[in-house]
Amino acid sequence: MGFNPFDEKGIPMDKQIKSWSELCTKPYDPQSVHPYTRTRGILMNGIEVEAAFFYHNFHRHCDDMELRRQLSAVRRLEQQQQKMVNWMIPGSESTLEITIGYEQLATDLTACMAKTEPDPYVKLALDFALIEDFDHLYRYANLMLESDPKRAEAILKDLTEVTPGRPTVLEHQHPFDTVRKFVDFKRSDPLTRMHILTITAAEQQTMNYYMNVGNQFSDMTGRGLYQEIAMIEEQHVTHYGSLIDPRSSWFEMACSHEYNECYMYYSCMISEPDERVKKIWEQLLESEIGHLQMNRDLMMKFENKDAKDMFGKEFPTPTVLESSKDYVRQIISTQIQYTGDRSDIVPLKNSESKDRYFQYQNTVNAGDFIPSQKVISNAIQKTGQDYRIETNGPHPIEMLRDRKSSVSQTELIKEMMKK
C-alpha cells in the first residue's frame, strides 16, 4: 500500500512551533557520516529555502489580509525546518568540503531522476545539466588538492567518480539558449512534477551558496572558480525553472510545493541509514503534511478546487539517492557535445544558434584567465597530473583521458563540432 499525504493526520500547524534547543540540531560527524546523509541534508535545505522564497513572493502578490497571515504562519514554520536541516552541517567542515557534497548531490540526484523520468524532454534537460555538474565536482576536487589531497575521496566514499564531464569552459551559453519549454502540469505525470520542483530547488540552493561563499577564498583561482561555476548555476536555475508551468495559480503552486516537500521527506526517510537523522525526516514529513492540509483548505476556499485531485492516489516512485557511475559515463559518452539552441538541446554542430554561442564563449572566456581551466593546470603543475577517481575505467572520451595536460577551449570546441 503506497503513501498518500492527504490521508495522513500530520502535525497541526499550531503544534509545530519549536524552542531554540529543538531547532539547534546536533551536527553530523564529518568523518563517519554517510555521503548521502550529507547530501540529503543539502537537498532538503534547498527545498526549504525554496519554500520560504515562494511564500514570501505569494505574500507580496496577495491583498487578502487573512490569507497573508496564513502565509506568514506557514512561512515561519518552513524557516524553522530550514534551520533544523541546515544546522546538521558541522562548523568544522570547510566551504570546499561542503561544496564537494553539493556537487555529489547534483550528480547523483540528477542521475537518479533522469533514470526514472517518464517525459523525454525533461529527461534530456536532466541529462544535459547532469554532466555539467559532474564536471564541477572534478574542478572543485582539483582545487581541494591545495588544502587536502585525499579529502574529496574521503567525502565521496567511492560512490561518485571524479573525472571531466562536459568541460565547464564549454558550458557558458547566451541567456536566450537556456530557456526551455514549460511542462503542462495538469497533464504531466506527478513524478515529472516532483522532479522539476526538486531539481529547481536543489540547483537554486547551489546557486545561492556559491553566490555567497565564493568571495571567501584568498587565492584568485579559487575565487574565480566559484564565480565561474556560480554563473553556470544561474544557467541551470533558468534551465530547470523554465520547465515549471507558469499557468499554475498561486494556490496550485503552494499545494505542489507542499506535496513535493512531503514526497521528498518521505523519500529521505525510507532511505536514511542514520536512525537519528531518520527521525528528523519523519518529524518534518509530519509537519509538512500539516502545511499541505492548510493549503488544501485555502485552495478549496479561494478556488473551490480540491488539491487532492492534482495528484495520484499515492506518492510516485520515491527519489532515492544511489551511485550512478555507469549512467553518468553513458551520458558523457553520448551527449558531451550538446548545447542549448533556444528551447532545444542539440549537438553543437546542429545548433542554429552557433554564432551566438561562439560570440558569448569568446566574450566570457577572453584573456588568459579561465578559472575552470586554471585549476586543472595548477593541479598538473603541483602533482604532475590532475586529480581523478576513475573506478570504472578510463574516461569514455579519448581526448579527455590525458591527465598530464589540460585541453584548451579551442581544441575542445573543435572536437565538439565533429560529433
C-alpha positions in Angstrom: 0.0 0.0 0.0 1.5 3.3 -1.1 1.7 6.5 1.0 -0.8 9.4 0.4 -0.1 12.5 2.4 -3.8 13.6 2.0 -4.9 10.5 4.0 -2.5 11.2 6.9 -3.1 13.3 10.0 0.2 15.0 10.3 1.1 17.6 13.0 -1.3 20.5 13.3 0.3 23.8 12.5 -0.3 25.3 15.9 1.7 22.4 17.4 4.8 23.0 15.3 6.5 26.0 17.0 9.8 24.8 18.5 12.2 26.0 21.1 15.8 27.1 20.3 17.1 23.8 21.7 14.9 21.8 19.4 15.9 23.9 16.4 19.7 23.7 17.1 20.2 20.2 15.6 23.2 18.2 16.6 25.6 18.2 13.6 26.7 15.0 11.9 30.3 13.7 12.3 32.1 14.7 9.1 34.4 11.7 9.4 31.8 9.0 9.7 28.7 10.4 8.1 27.3 8.5 5.1 27.8 10.7 2.0 24.1 10.5 1.1 23.1 11.6 4.7 25.2 14.7 4.0 23.7 15.2 0.5 20.1 14.6 1.7 20.6 17.5 4.2 21.9 19.8 1.5 18.9 18.8 -0.7 16.3 19.4 1.9 17.8 22.6 3.0 17.5 23.8 -0.6 13.8 22.7 -0.8 13.1 24.5 2.5 14.8 27.7 1.2 12.7 27.5 -2.0 9.5 27.1 0.1 10.4 30.2 2.1 11.1 32.2 -1.0 7.9 31.0 -2.6 5.8 32.1 0.4 7.4 35.5 0.5 6.5 36.0 -3.2 3.0 34.7 -2.7 2.5 37.1 0.2 3.8 40.1 -1.9 1.2 39.3 -4.6 -1.7 39.0 -2.3 -4.1 41.6 -0.9 -6.3 39.5 1.4 -5.0 40.2 4.9 -6.2 37.0 6.5 -4.5 35.0 3.7 -1.4 37.0 4.2 -1.4 36.0 7.9 -1.8 32.3 7.0 1.1 32.6 4.6 3.2 34.2 7.3 2.4 31.4 9.7 3.4 28.6 7.3 6.5 30.6 6.1 7.7 30.8 9.8 7.4 27.1 10.1 9.3 26.5 6.9 12.1 28.7 8.2 12.2 26.7 11.4 12.6 23.5 9.4 15.3 25.0 7.3 17.3 25.8 10.4 16.9 22.2 11.7 18.1 20.8 8.4 20.9 23.2 7.6 22.3 23.2 11.2 23.2 19.5 10.7 26.3 20.7 8.9 29.2 20.9 11.4 31.2 24.1 11.8 34.4 22.0 11.3 33.6 21.4 7.6 35.2 23.9 5.3 33.4 25.7 2.5 35.2 23.5 0.0 34.3 20.3 1.8 30.6 21.3 1.8 30.9 22.2 -1.9 32.1 18.6 -2.7 28.9 17.4 -1.0 26.8 19.9 -3.1 28.3 18.6 -6.3 28.0 14.9 -5.3 24.3 15.7 -4.7 23.9 17.4 -8.0 25.4 14.5 -9.8 23.7 11.5 -8.1 20.3 13.2 -7.6 20.1 14.3 -11.2 21.2 10.9 -12.5 18.6 9.1 -10.2 15.9 11.4 -11.5 16.9 11.0 -15.1 16.8 7.2 -14.9 13.2 7.3 -13.8 11.9 10.4 -15.7 8.9 9.5 -18.0 8.9 12.7 -20.0 11.6 12.6 -22.8 12.1 16.4 -22.9 12.6 16.6 -19.1 14.9 13.6 -19.2 17.0 15.4 -21.8 17.1 18.5 -19.7 18.3 16.5 -16.7 20.9 14.6 -18.6 22.2 17.9 -20.1 22.9 19.6 -16.8 24.0 16.3 -15.1 27.3 16.1 -16.9 27.9 19.8 -16.3 27.5 19.4 -12.5 29.7 16.3 -12.7 32.4 18.4 -14.3 32.1 21.0 -11.5 32.8 18.2 -9.0 36.0 17.4 -10.9 37.1 21.1 -10.9 36.4 21.6 -7.1 38.2 18.3 -6.2 41.3 19.6 -8.0 41.0 22.9 -6.2 41.0 20.8 -2.9 44.4 19.5 -3.8 45.8 22.7 -2.4 44.5 22.0 1.1 44.0 18.2 1.4 44.9 15.8 -1.5 42.7 13.0 -0.2 39.7 14.8 1.3 37.5 14.6 -1.8 37.9 10.8 -1.8 37.1 10.6 1.9 33.9 12.7 1.4 32.6 10.8 -1.7 33.4 7.3 -0.4 33.6 5.6 -3.7 30.0 6.4 -4.6 30.8 9.0 -7.2 33.7 9.3 -9.7 35.8 12.4 -10.2 36.7 12.9 -13.9 35.8 15.5 -16.5 32.2 15.9 -17.7 31.2 18.5 -20.2 34.1 20.8 -19.6 33.0 23.9 -17.7 34.7 26.2 -20.2 32.2 25.0 -22.8 29.1 25.3 -20.7 28.7 29.1 -20.9 25.7 29.9 -23.2 23.9 33.0 -24.2 20.9 33.5 -21.9 18.4 33.1 -24.8 19.6 29.5 -25.2 19.0 28.5 -21.6 15.2 28.9 -21.5 13.3 25.6 -22.0 9.7 24.9 -22.9 7.4 24.7 -19.9 5.6 21.4 -19.0 1.8 21.2 -18.8 1.4 20.4 -15.1 -2.2 19.4 -15.5 -1.4 16.6 -17.9 2.1 15.6 -16.8 3.0 12.6 -14.7 3.2 13.6 -10.9 6.7 12.1 -10.9 7.8 14.6 -13.6 6.4 17.5 -11.5 8.2 16.2 -8.4 11.5 16.0 -10.4 11.1 19.5 -11.8 10.3 21.1 -8.5 13.0 19.2 -6.6 15.9 19.8 -9.1 15.0 23.5 -9.4 15.1 24.0 -5.7 18.4 22.0 -5.4 20.1 24.0 -8.2 18.8 27.3 -6.8 20.3 26.4 -3.4 23.7 25.7 -5.1 23.5 29.0 -7.0 22.7 30.8 -3.7 25.5 29.1 -1.8 28.2 29.9 -4.4 26.9 33.4 -4.8 27.6 34.0 -1.1 30.7 31.9 -0.3 32.9 32.3 -3.4 34.5 35.5 -2.2 35.8 33.8 1.0 38.8 32.4 -0.9 42.0 34.3 -0.8 43.6 33.0 -4.0 42.4 34.2 -7.3 41.9 30.7 -8.8 39.6 29.6 -6.0 37.6 32.9 -6.2 37.5 32.7 -9.9 36.3 29.1 -10.0 33.4 29.7 -7.6 32.5 32.8 -9.7 32.6 30.9 -13.0 30.6 27.9 -11.7 28.1 30.2 -9.9 27.3 31.7 -13.4 26.6 28.2 -14.7 24.3 27.5 -11.7 22.4 30.6 -12.8 22.0 29.0 -16.2 20.9 25.8 -14.5 18.2 27.5 -12.4 16.9 29.2 -15.6 17.1 25.9 -17.5 15.1 23.9 -14.8 12.9 26.7 -13.6 11.6 27.3 -17.1 10.1 23.8 -17.1 7.7 24.8 -14.4 4.2 25.5 -15.7 3.7 29.3 -15.4 -0.1 29.0 -15.8 -0.5 27.4 -12.3 -2.4 29.5 -9.8 -0.7 30.6 -6.6 -2.8 28.0 -4.7 -1.9 25.3 -7.1 1.8 26.2 -6.8 1.5 26.2 -3.0 -0.1 22.8 -2.9 2.5 21.5 -5.4 5.3 22.8 -3.2 3.9 21.2 0.0 3.2 17.9 -1.8 6.8 17.9 -3.1 8.2 18.6 0.4 6.1 15.7 1.8 7.3 13.5 -1.1 11.0 14.3 -0.6 10.9 14.0 3.2 9.3 10.6 2.7 11.9 9.6 0.1 14.7 10.7 2.6 13.0 8.9 5.5 12.7 5.5 3.8 16.4 5.6 2.6 18.2 7.1 5.6 20.5 4.7 7.4 21.2 7.1 10.3 18.4 6.5 12.9 18.8 9.9 14.5 18.6 11.7 11.2 15.8 9.4 10.0 13.7 10.6 12.9 14.2 14.2 11.8 13.0 13.4 8.3 10.0 11.6 9.8 9.1 14.5 12.0 9.5 17.0 9.2 7.3 14.9 7.0 4.6 15.0 9.6 4.9 18.8 9.8 4.7 19.2 6.0 1.5 17.1 5.9 0.1 19.8 8.2 1.2 22.5 5.8 -0.3 20.6 2.9 -3.6 20.3 4.7 -3.7 24.1 5.3 -3.0 24.8 1.7 -5.7 22.3 0.6 -8.2 24.2 2.7 -7.1 27.5 1.2 -7.4 26.2 -2.3 -10.9 24.9 -1.6 -11.9 28.3 0.0 -10.5 30.6 -2.7 -10.7 28.4 -5.9 -13.3 25.8 -4.9 -10.9 23.0 -6.0 -9.6 20.0 -4.1 -5.8 19.8 -4.2 -6.1 16.0 -3.9 -7.3 15.9 -7.5 -3.9 17.3 -8.7 -2.1 14.1 -7.7 -2.4 10.4 -7.8 -3.7 8.0 -5.2 -0.2 7.6 -3.7 3.2 9.1 -4.0 5.1 8.5 -7.2 8.2 6.2 -7.1 10.4 7.7 -4.3 13.6 9.5 -5.2 16.3 7.6 -3.6 20.0 8.6 -4.0 22.2 5.9 -5.3 25.6 5.5 -7.1 25.2 6.1 -10.8 28.7 5.8 -12.2 27.8 3.8 -15.3 24.8 6.1 -16.2 26.9 9.2 -15.9 29.6 7.7 -18.2 26.9 6.8 -20.7 25.6 10.4 -20.9 29.1 11.8 -21.1 29.9 9.5 -24.0 26.7 10.3 -26.0 25.9 13.9 -25.0 29.0 15.8 -24.2 28.7 17.8 -27.4 25.2 19.1 -26.7 24.3 22.7 -26.1 21.2 24.9 -25.8 19.6 26.1 -29.0 16.7 28.4 -28.0 14.4 25.9 -26.2 16.0 22.8 -27.7 19.1 20.8 -26.7 21.1 19.7 -29.7 24.6 18.7 -30.7 26.7 21.9 -31.1 27.3 21.3 -34.8 23.5 21.2 -35.4 22.7 24.3 -33.5 21.1 27.1 -35.3 22.4 29.4 -32.6 26.1 28.5 -33.1 27.1 32.1 -33.9 25.5 33.4 -30.6 27.2 30.6 -28.7 30.6 31.3 -30.1 30.2 35.1 -29.5 29.3 34.5 -25.9 32.1 32.0 -25.4 34.7 34.4 -26.9 33.5 37.2 -24.6 33.4 35.4 -21.2 36.5 33.3 -21.9 38.6 36.2 -23.3 42.1 36.6 -22.0 44.4 34.1 -20.4 42.4 33.5 -17.1 39.7 30.9 -17.3 39.4 29.7 -13.7 38.0 26.2 -14.6 41.0 25.6 -16.8 43.5 27.2 -14.5 42.6 25.0 -11.6 43.5 21.9 -13.6 46.8 23.3 -14.9 47.6 24.2 -11.3 47.0 20.7 -10.2 49.1 19.3 -13.0 51.9 21.6 -12.1 51.7 20.7 -8.5 51.5 16.9 -8.7 52.3 16.0 -12.3 48.7 15.1 -13.2 45.1 16.1 -12.4 43.1 14.6 -9.6 40.7 11.9 -10.6 38.8 8.9 -9.2 38.1 6.7 -12.1 36.9 3.4 -10.6 35.1 2.3 -13.7 37.9 2.5 -16.2 39.5 5.2 -18.4 37.5 8.3 -19.4 34.8 7.5 -22.1 36.0 10.4 -24.3 39.5 9.8 -25.7 40.7 13.4 -25.8 39.9 13.8 -22.1 42.0 10.8 -20.9 45.3 12.6 -20.7 45.8 13.5 -17.1 49.1 15.4 -17.6 47.8 18.2 -19.8 44.8 20.4 -19.9 42.8 20.5 -23.2 42.3 24.1 -24.4 39.0 25.7 -25.1 39.8 25.9 -28.9 40.7 22.2 -29.0 37.5 21.3 -27.1 35.2 23.2 -29.4 36.9 21.8 -32.5 36.3 18.3 -31.1 32.7 19.1 -30.1 31.9 20.3 -33.7 32.9 16.9 -35.1 30.4 14.9 -33.0 
